[in-house]
Amino acid sequence: MRVLITGATGLIGSQIVKDCHSKGINVNYLTTSKSKLEKADNYKGFYWDPYQGEIDEDCFYGVSSIIHLVGASIAERWTDAYKDIIIKSRVQTTGLLVEVLGNIDHEITHVVSASAIGYYPDSLHKIYDETEQEINSSFLGKVVVKWESAVDKFMQVGIKVAKVRIGVVMAKEGGALQKLMQPVKYYAGAPLGSGKQWQSWIHINDLSRLFIYISQHSFAGIFNGVSPNPVTNERLTKEIASVLEKPIILPKVPAFMLKLMLGEMSAVVLESQLISSNKIESEGFEFDYTNITKALQDLLK
């Protein structure tokens, strides 16, 4: 089996590449940096420039499935210009793939794309599953709608589509955990806002396995990429402190202060999403990390 991965050198992509190789799955990948091109049989790089409509069509040769991860980080300040980059990095890259695949002969039958739980409205009480029709009115909700609409166009060229709405990714290097850990590490950790907002998280190893599982089984539709046991921001902060053996000294950081500091981007840490993982579990997927303490011990010890 050979898959094409976009965003292969990012946080999630690099773990998926590693896990693909451990399963004997060969990887083609697309990169905008010619210095990152490699030509090993199990890891072949191909150049593309999505904003100029340029792509090396050899990237599709021998590929049966695409794992589509590319997209600018949402962890940069949301200026109007950067918000445009967030959207274009998802929509234009997807559009180029769809356009090219509609005009060439290929063997690709399935695409599994990243998406985000930012689709779901802010709520302290409602449990959201993939059937939810109400959409978050924030910028993140708008991003996900445009992103998923672009991905759905793969179906117009006869390719089956799956979308993974990813939660808070817990990883050793990069991602949300490092940002949450740093203040705790230096005795400045504190719950954010009320601390009651739900954080639907997932260990990066489980997320990588989930993408590969969906790809191997050619599942279609939307799947939530979250662990079975979300935690509140306050619980998460305290668990990080416990694993690091650091005290929580400071009071909660007021929501108004975060809004002053981060602006619209404060929604990332203040909004609450309690997300169900039942659908992917009903398809036979088993999580290795269902307990936040064990996940943090694996990542921080």
TORKOL-4160 file (C-alpha; in steps of 0.2 Angstrom, whole numbers, padded with zeros to 4 digits, m for minus):
301
<pt num="1" X="0000" Y="0000" Z="0000"/>
<pt num="2" X="0006" Y="0018" Z="m0004"/>
<pt num="3" X="m0002" Y="0034" Z="0003"/>
<pt num="4" X="0000" Y="0052" Z="m0002"/>
<pt num="5" X="0002" Y="0063" Z="0013"/>
<pt num="6" X="0000" Y="0082" Z="0013"/>
<pt num="7" X="0008" Y="0091" Z="0028"/>
<pt num="8" X="0019" Y="0076" Z="0031"/>
<pt num="9" X="0032" Y="0085" Z="0040"/>
<pt num="10" X="0021" Y="0093" Z="0053"/>
<pt num="11" X="0016" Y="0088" Z="0070"/>
<pt num="12" X="0003" Y="0075" Z="0066"/>
<pt num="13" X="0010" Y="0071" Z="0048"/>
<pt num="14" X="0027" Y="0066" Z="0055"/>
<pt num="15" X="0019" Y="0054" Z="0067"/>
<pt num="16" X="0008" Y="0046" Z="0054"/>
<pt num="17" X="0023" Y="0044" Z="0042"/>
<pt num="18" X="0032" Y="0035" Z="0056"/>
<pt num="19" X="0017" Y="0024" Z="0060"/>
<pt num="20" X="0014" Y="0020" Z="0041"/>
<pt num="21" X="0032" Y="0014" Z="0040"/>
<pt num="22" X="0030" Y="0003" Z="0055"/>
<pt num="23" X="0015" Y="m0005" Z="0046"/>
<pt num="24" X="0024" Y="m0007" Z="0030"/>
<pt num="25" X="0015" Y="0007" Z="0021"/>
<pt num="26" X="0025" Y="0017" Z="0009"/>
<pt num="27" X="0023" Y="0036" Z="0009"/>
<pt num="28" X="0023" Y="0049" Z="m0005"/>
<pt num="29" X="0022" Y="0067" Z="0002"/>
<pt num="30" X="0020" Y="0084" Z="m0005"/>
<pt num="31" X="0031" Y="0099" Z="0001"/>
<pt num="32" X="0033" Y="0117" Z="m0004"/>
<pt num="33" X="0052" Y="0116" Z="0001"/>
<pt num="34" X="0063" Y="0108" Z="m0012"/>
<pt num="35" X="0076" Y="0106" Z="0001"/>
<pt num="36" X="0065" Y="0093" Z="0010"/>
<pt num="37" X="0063" Y="0082" Z="m0005"/>
<pt num="38" X="0069" Y="0064" Z="m0002"/>
<pt num="39" X="0068" Y="0049" Z="m0014"/>
<pt num="40" X="0068" Y="0033" Z="m0003"/>
<pt num="41" X="0057" Y="0020" Z="m0009"/>
<pt num="42" X="0046" Y="0021" Z="0006"/>
<pt num="43" X="0047" Y="0040" Z="0008"/>
<pt num="44" X="0046" Y="0050" Z="m0008"/>
<pt num="45" X="0045" Y="0068" Z="m0009"/>
<pt num="46" X="0036" Y="0079" Z="m0022"/>
<pt num="47" X="0036" Y="0098" Z="m0024"/>
<pt num="48" X="0020" Y="0108" Z="m0025"/>
<pt num="49" X="0016" Y="0126" Z="m0024"/>
<pt num="50" X="m0003" Y="0127" Z="m0022"/>
<pt num="51" X="m0004" Y="0146" Z="m0023"/>
<pt num="52" X="0003" Y="0145" Z="m0040"/>
<pt num="53" X="m0007" Y="0130" Z="m0045"/>
<pt num="54" X="0009" Y="0119" Z="m0047"/>
<pt num="55" X="0011" Y="0101" Z="m0042"/>
<pt num="56" X="0022" Y="0086" Z="m0047"/>
<pt num="57" X="0009" Y="0074" Z="m0054"/>
<pt num="58" X="0021" Y="0060" Z="m0051"/>
<pt num="59" X="0016" Y="0061" Z="m0033"/>
<pt num="60" X="0000" Y="0051" Z="m0037"/>
<pt num="61" X="0009" Y="0037" Z="m0045"/>
<pt num="62" X="0005" Y="0020" Z="m0036"/>
<pt num="63" X="m0005" Y="0029" Z="m0023"/>
<pt num="64" X="m0022" Y="0022" Z="m0018"/>
<pt num="65" X="m0026" Y="0034" Z="m0003"/>
<pt num="66" X="m0023" Y="0052" Z="0002"/>
<pt num="67" X="m0021" Y="0058" Z="0020"/>
<pt num="68" X="m0024" Y="0077" Z="0019"/>
<pt num="69" X="m0017" Y="0087" Z="0033"/>
<pt num="70" X="m0010" Y="0103" Z="0026"/>
<pt num="71" X="m0015" Y="0119" Z="0034"/>
<pt num="72" X="m0008" Y="0135" Z="0042"/>
<pt num="73" X="m0007" Y="0134" Z="0061"/>
<pt num="74" X="m0021" Y="0142" Z="0071"/>
<pt num="75" X="m0009" Y="0146" Z="0085"/>
<pt num="76" X="m0003" Y="0163" Z="0077"/>
<pt num="77" X="m0011" Y="0179" Z="0081"/>
<pt num="78" X="m0027" Y="0181" Z="0070"/>
<pt num="79" X="m0024" Y="0197" Z="0060"/>
<pt num="80" X="m0036" Y="0199" Z="0045"/>
<pt num="81" X="m0021" Y="0194" Z="0034"/>
<pt num="82" X="m0017" Y="0179" Z="0044"/>
<pt num="83" X="m0035" Y="0173" Z="0045"/>
<pt num="84" X="m0035" Y="0174" Z="0026"/>
<pt num="85" X="m0019" Y="0162" Z="0026"/>
<pt num="86" X="m0028" Y="0150" Z="0038"/>
<pt num="87" X="m0042" Y="0148" Z="0026"/>
<pt num="88" X="m0032" Y="0148" Z="0009"/>
<pt num="89" X="m0020" Y="0135" Z="0016"/>
<pt num="90" X="m0034" Y="0123" Z="0018"/>
<pt num="91" X="m0046" Y="0128" Z="0004"/>
<pt num="92" X="m0034" Y="0131" Z="m0010"/>
<pt num="93" X="m0023" Y="0116" Z="m0007"/>
<pt num="94" X="m0038" Y="0105" Z="m0007"/>
<pt num="95" X="m0045" Y="0113" Z="m0023"/>
<pt num="96" X="m0028" Y="0110" Z="m0032"/>
<pt num="97" X="m0028" Y="0091" Z="m0028"/>
<pt num="98" X="m0047" Y="0090" Z="m0033"/>
<pt num="99" X="m0043" Y="0099" Z="m0050"/>
<pt num="100" X="m0028" Y="0089" Z="m0054"/>
<pt num="101" X="m0036" Y="0072" Z="m0050"/>
<pt num="102" X="m0051" Y="0076" Z="m0060"/>
<pt num="103" X="m0040" Y="0078" Z="m0076"/>
<pt num="104" X="m0028" Y="0063" Z="m0074"/>
<pt num="105" X="m0028" Y="0045" Z="m0074"/>
<pt num="106" X="m0025" Y="0038" Z="m0056"/>
<pt num="107" X="m0029" Y="0024" Z="m0044"/>
<pt num="108" X="m0034" Y="0034" Z="m0029"/>
<pt num="109" X="m0051" Y="0029" Z="m0021"/>
<pt num="110" X="m0051" Y="0037" Z="m0004"/>
<pt num="111" X="m0046" Y="0053" Z="0005"/>
<pt num="112" X="m0046" Y="0056" Z="0024"/>
<pt num="113" X="m0044" Y="0074" Z="0028"/>
<pt num="114" X="m0040" Y="0083" Z="0044"/>
<pt num="115" X="m0054" Y="0095" Z="0051"/>
<pt num="116" X="m0057" Y="0102" Z="0068"/>
<pt num="117" X="m0069" Y="0101" Z="0083"/>
<pt num="118" X="m0070" Y="0120" Z="0081"/>
<pt num="119" X="m0086" Y="0116" Z="0070"/>
<pt num="120" X="m0096" Y="0113" Z="0086"/>
<pt num="121" X="m0104" Y="0127" Z="0096"/>
<pt num="122" X="m0097" Y="0132" Z="0113"/>
<pt num="123" X="m0107" Y="0123" Z="0127"/>
<pt num="124" X="m0103" Y="0117" Z="0144"/>
<pt num="125" X="m0116" Y="0104" Z="0144"/>
<pt num="126" X="m0121" Y="0097" Z="0127"/>
<pt num="127" X="m0112" Y="0082" Z="0121"/>
<pt num="128" X="m0108" Y="0084" Z="0102"/>
<pt num="129" X="m0107" Y="0069" Z="0090"/>
<pt num="130" X="m0105" Y="0069" Z="0071"/>
<pt num="131" X="m0124" Y="0072" Z="0067"/>
<pt num="132" X="m0124" Y="0089" Z="0074"/>
<pt num="133" X="m0131" Y="0102" Z="0062"/>
<pt num="134" X="m0128" Y="0118" Z="0072"/>
<pt num="135" X="m0111" Y="0127" Z="0068"/>
<pt num="136" X="m0100" Y="0137" Z="0079"/>
<pt num="137" X="m0103" Y="0155" Z="0074"/>
<pt num="138" X="m0084" Y="0159" Z="0078"/>
<pt num="139" X="m0070" Y="0161" Z="0065"/>
<pt num="140" X="m0065" Y="0143" Z="0068"/>
<pt num="141" X="m0083" Y="0137" Z="0064"/>
<pt num="142" X="m0082" Y="0147" Z="0048"/>
<pt num="143" X="m0065" Y="0139" Z="0044"/>
<pt num="144" X="m0071" Y="0122" Z="0046"/>
<pt num="145" X="m0086" Y="0124" Z="0035"/>
<pt num="146" X="m0076" Y="0131" Z="0021"/>
<pt num="147" X="m0063" Y="0117" Z="0024"/>
<pt num="148" X="m0075" Y="0103" Z="0024"/>
<pt num="149" X="m0084" Y="0110" Z="0009"/>
<pt num="150" X="m0068" Y="0110" Z="m0001"/>
<pt num="151" X="m0064" Y="0092" Z="0004"/>
<pt num="152" X="m0081" Y="0086" Z="m0001"/>
<pt num="153" X="m0077" Y="0090" Z="m0019"/>
<pt num="154" X="m0066" Y="0075" Z="m0020"/>
<pt num="155" X="m0083" Y="0066" Z="m0021"/>
<pt num="156" X="m0086" Y="0075" Z="m0037"/>
<pt num="157" X="m0071" Y="0066" Z="m0045"/>
<pt num="158" X="m0077" Y="0049" Z="m0039"/>
<pt num="159" X="m0066" Y="0048" Z="m0023"/>
<pt num="160" X="m0073" Y="0042" Z="m0006"/>
<pt num="161" X="m0071" Y="0055" Z="0008"/>
<pt num="162" X="m0068" Y="0054" Z="0027"/>
<pt num="163" X="m0065" Y="0069" Z="0038"/>
<pt num="164" X="m0058" Y="0069" Z="0055"/>
<pt num="165" X="m0063" Y="0083" Z="0067"/>
<pt num="166" X="m0047" Y="0084" Z="0078"/>
<pt num="167" X="m0048" Y="0089" Z="0096"/>
<pt num="168" X="m0033" Y="0096" Z="0107"/>
<pt num="169" X="m0018" Y="0086" Z="0102"/>
<pt num="170" X="m0007" Y="0080" Z="0116"/>
<pt num="171" X="0011" Y="0078" Z="0110"/>
<pt num="172" X="0029" Y="0078" Z="0117"/>
<pt num="173" X="0035" Y="0091" Z="0105"/>
<pt num="174" X="0024" Y="0105" Z="0098"/>
<pt num="175" X="0005" Y="0107" Z="0099"/>
<pt num="176" X="m0006" Y="0112" Z="0113"/>
<pt num="177" X="0002" Y="0103" Z="0128"/>
<pt num="178" X="0019" Y="0112" Z="0126"/>
<pt num="179" X="0009" Y="0129" Z="0127"/>
<pt num="180" X="m0001" Y="0123" Z="0142"/>
<pt num="181" X="0015" Y="0115" Z="0151"/>
<pt num="182" X="0027" Y="0130" Z="0150"/>
<pt num="183" X="0018" Y="0141" Z="0163"/>
<pt num="184" X="0016" Y="0126" Z="0175"/>
<pt num="185" X="0034" Y="0122" Z="0173"/>
<pt num="186" X="0039" Y="0139" Z="0179"/>
<pt num="187" X="0026" Y="0140" Z="0193"/>
<pt num="188" X="0015" Y="0152" Z="0183"/>
<pt num="189" X="0001" Y="0139" Z="0179"/>
<pt num="190" X="m0017" Y="0142" Z="0182"/>
<pt num="191" X="m0034" Y="0137" Z="0174"/>
<pt num="192" X="m0040" Y="0148" Z="0160"/>
<pt num="193" X="m0056" Y="0158" Z="0162"/>
<pt num="194" X="m0068" Y="0149" Z="0172"/>
<pt num="195" X="m0058" Y="0133" Z="0170"/>
<pt num="196" X="m0075" Y="0123" Z="0168"/>
<pt num="197" X="m0074" Y="0123" Z="0149"/>
<pt num="198" X="m0072" Y="0106" Z="0141"/>
<pt num="199" X="m0056" Y="0101" Z="0132"/>
<pt num="200" X="m0059" Y="0086" Z="0121"/>
<pt num="201" X="m0041" Y="0080" Z="0119"/>
<pt num="202" X="m0032" Y="0065" Z="0110"/>
<pt num="203" X="m0014" Y="0058" Z="0112"/>
<pt num="204" X="m0005" Y="0060" Z="0096"/>
<pt num="205" X="m0001" Y="0041" Z="0094"/>
<pt num="206" X="m0020" Y="0038" Z="0095"/>
<pt num="207" X="m0023" Y="0051" Z="0082"/>
<pt num="208" X="m0010" Y="0045" Z="0070"/>
<pt num="209" X="m0017" Y="0027" Z="0072"/>
<pt num="210" X="m0035" Y="0034" Z="0069"/>
<pt num="211" X="m0030" Y="0042" Z="0052"/>
<pt num="212" X="m0022" Y="0026" Z="0046"/>
<pt num="213" X="m0036" Y="0015" Z="0052"/>
<pt num="214" X="m0049" Y="0026" Z="0043"/>
<pt num="215" X="m0038" Y="0025" Z="0027"/>
<pt num="216" X="m0035" Y="0006" Z="0028"/>
<pt num="217" X="m0054" Y="0003" Z="0030"/>
<pt num="218" X="m0059" Y="0017" Z="0017"/>
<pt num="219" X="m0072" Y="0023" Z="0029"/>
<pt num="220" X="m0083" Y="0038" Z="0023"/>
<pt num="221" X="m0091" Y="0052" Z="0033"/>
<pt num="222" X="m0086" Y="0063" Z="0048"/>
<pt num="223" X="m0077" Y="0056" Z="0063"/>
<pt num="224" X="m0072" Y="0065" Z="0079"/>
<pt num="225" X="m0053" Y="0063" Z="0083"/>
<pt num="226" X="m0055" Y="0064" Z="0102"/>
<pt num="227" X="m0052" Y="0052" Z="0116"/>
<pt num="228" X="m0067" Y="0045" Z="0125"/>
<pt num="229" X="m0064" Y="0055" Z="0141"/>
<pt num="230" X="m0063" Y="0074" Z="0139"/>
<pt num="231" X="m0058" Y="0084" Z="0154"/>
<pt num="232" X="m0061" Y="0102" Z="0160"/>
<pt num="233" X="m0047" Y="0115" Z="0158"/>
<pt num="234" X="m0045" Y="0116" Z="0177"/>
<pt num="235" X="m0043" Y="0097" Z="0178"/>
<pt num="236" X="m0031" Y="0097" Z="0163"/>
<pt num="237" X="m0020" Y="0111" Z="0171"/>
<pt num="238" X="m0020" Y="0102" Z="0188"/>
<pt num="239" X="m0015" Y="0085" Z="0180"/>
<pt num="240" X="m0001" Y="0093" Z="0171"/>
<pt num="241" X="0005" Y="0101" Z="0187"/>
<pt num="242" X="0004" Y="0084" Z="0196"/>
<pt num="243" X="0014" Y="0075" Z="0183"/>
<pt num="244" X="0027" Y="0088" Z="0183"/>
<pt num="245" X="0026" Y="0089" Z="0202"/>
<pt num="246" X="0023" Y="0108" Z="0202"/>
<pt num="247" X="0011" Y="0117" Z="0212"/>
<pt num="248" X="m0003" Y="0128" Z="0206"/>
<pt num="249" X="m0001" Y="0144" Z="0215"/>
<pt num="250" X="m0009" Y="0158" Z="0205"/>
<pt num="251" X="m0028" Y="0161" Z="0203"/>
<pt num="252" X="m0038" Y="0157" Z="0187"/>
<pt num="253" X="m0033" Y="0169" Z="0173"/>
<pt num="254" X="m0049" Y="0179" Z="0170"/>
<pt num="255" X="m0058" Y="0177" Z="0153"/>
<pt num="256" X="m0057" Y="0196" Z="0150"/>
<pt num="257" X="m0039" Y="0196" Z="0152"/>
<pt num="258" X="m0037" Y="0183" Z="0139"/>
<pt num="259" X="m0048" Y="0192" Z="0127"/>
<pt num="260" X="m0038" Y="0208" Z="0129"/>
<pt num="261" X="m0021" Y="0198" Z="0126"/>
<pt num="262" X="m0027" Y="0186" Z="0112"/>
<pt num="263" X="m0042" Y="0195" Z="0105"/>
<pt num="264" X="m0053" Y="0184" Z="0094"/>
<pt num="265" X="m0041" Y="0170" Z="0096"/>
<pt num="266" X="m0045" Y="0168" Z="0114"/>
<pt num="267" X="m0059" Y="0157" Z="0108"/>
<pt num="268" X="m0047" Y="0143" Z="0106"/>
<pt num="269" X="m0044" Y="0142" Z="0125"/>
<pt num="270" X="m0060" Y="0148" Z="0132"/>
<pt num="271" X="m0073" Y="0139" Z="0122"/>
<pt num="272" X="m0080" Y="0123" Z="0128"/>
<pt num="273" X="m0083" Y="0107" Z="0117"/>
<pt num="274" X="m0088" Y="0091" Z="0125"/>
<pt num="275" X="m0086" Y="0079" Z="0110"/>
<pt num="276" X="m0091" Y="0061" Z="0108"/>
<pt num="277" X="m0079" Y="0047" Z="0101"/>
<pt num="278" X="m0093" Y="0034" Z="0100"/>
<pt num="279" X="m0093" Y="0033" Z="0081"/>
<pt num="280" X="m0075" Y="0028" Z="0078"/>
<pt num="281" X="m0076" Y="0016" Z="0092"/>
<pt num="282" X="m0091" Y="0008" Z="0085"/>
<pt num="283" X="m0081" Y="0005" Z="0069"/>
<pt num="284" X="m0069" Y="m0005" Z="0080"/>
<pt num="285" X="m0055" Y="0007" Z="0083"/>
<pt num="286" X="m0048" Y="0006" Z="0101"/>
<pt num="287" X="m0039" Y="0020" Z="0109"/>
<pt num="288" X="m0023" Y="0017" Z="0119"/>
<pt num="289" X="m0024" Y="0032" Z="0129"/>
<pt num="290" X="m0042" Y="0035" Z="0137"/>
<pt num="291" X="m0036" Y="0043" Z="0153"/>
<pt num="292" X="m0028" Y="0060" Z="0154"/>
<pt num="293" X="m0016" Y="0056" Z="0168"/>
<pt num="294" X="m0008" Y="0041" Z="0159"/>
<pt num="295" X="m0007" Y="0051" Z="0143"/>
<pt num="296" X="0002" Y="0065" Z="0152"/>
<pt num="297" X="0014" Y="0053" Z="0160"/>
<pt num="298" X="0018" Y="0045" Z="0144"/>
<pt num="299" X="0022" Y="0062" Z="0136"/>
<pt num="300" X="0029" Y="0072" Z="0150"/>
<pt num="301" X="0040" Y="0059" Z="0160"/>
